[in-house]
Amino acid sequence: MKKYTDIPQILRDFLTYHENIKGQSPRTIAEYYLDLRMFLRFMKLMRSDMPIHTRLDDIPIKDIDLDFVRDVTTSDIFDFLLWRGDLSLTAVPLNPVDTLILSELSYIGFEGLVSEDFLHPVPLKVAAEAFAALPDREDRDRVKQDGALLAACAQAPRFGDLKLCFYRSELLPQLQSQFAAVTWLLPDGGAVITYRGTDLTITGWKEDFNMSFQPCVPAQEKALWYLEAFARVHTGPIRLAGHSKGGNLAVYAAAKAQPELQE
C-alpha cells in the first residue's frame, strides 16, 4: 500500500481492508485504486472553482475526508455517469462506483419487467423502456431520482446491455419482513447480486429495528437463500452488494454461505 501516496487516508483504509482482510488480488486492488481515485478527483472538480477543463491528474485529493464522501449525492452519480458511461464494462471492468449504481437501481420495482427465474434475463435498456411506459411507475420509485437514474443508465453503453434476472420482492407484514434482490449478469461471465435497502413501508422500518436486537431477521435468511439458489445455477464469480440495509444483507449472506461458495 506504500505506493498509494496520492490518495486520502479514507481510500487507503478501504484498499487495505480489501487487500488484507478480504484477500482480493493486487490487480483488483490496483483497479479499485485507479477507479476510485478518478471518481474522487472528478467529484473535487465538480465541487470546486477549478476550470472545468482542468486535467484530473492535476487535482490533489489527499485532503478528502469522510464528510466529503458522505455528501456524495445521486446527482453526483448522474454527472459521473454522463462523463464515464460511454466506456463499456468490457473495456473497463466493473468497479466500486458501478456497484454503487447497481445497488441504487435495486430500489426500482421491477415486478412484471424482470423475470423471477434465471432462464429469461432481460437487458436493462429493455426493462427501463417498459418501466417508463408503466402508468404506476411513480409508485415503484423510492424517490424520483431512482427512475431518472434508471433512464440514464439505460442510455449509457456501460450499463444499457447488462442483463437482469431472478428478481424477487417480498413484503410480509405478519413476519415484519421486507426483502428484494436482483441479479446482474456481466459480460465477463460474472454476476452481481444487489440487495435492496429499507423501503418506505412500516414493515421495512420495523425489520430495521428488529435487526438491532435479534440475532437474525427474515430478510437476512432470505438473502442467504437467494445467494445459494443463484449459485446452484451459475458457475462464474458472484459479487454481493447493497445500499444501507441491503449492504447488511450482502454481508450476512457472504458470511453465512457455505465455505465452497465463499471461495
Secondary structure, 3 states (H helix, E strand, C coil): CCCCCCCCHHHHHHHHHHHHHCCCCHHHHHHHHHHHHHHHHHHHHHHCCCCCCCCHHHCCCCCCCHHHHHCCCHHHHHHHHHHHCCCCCCCCCCCHHHHHHHHHHCCCCCCCCCCCCCCCCEEHHHHHHHHHCCCCHHHHCCCHHHHHHHHHHHHCCCCCCCEEEEEEEEEEHHHCEEEEEEEEECCCCCEEEEECCCCCCHHHHHHHHHHCCCCCCHHHHHHHHHHHHHHCCCCCCEEEEECCHHHHHHHHHHHHCCHHHHC
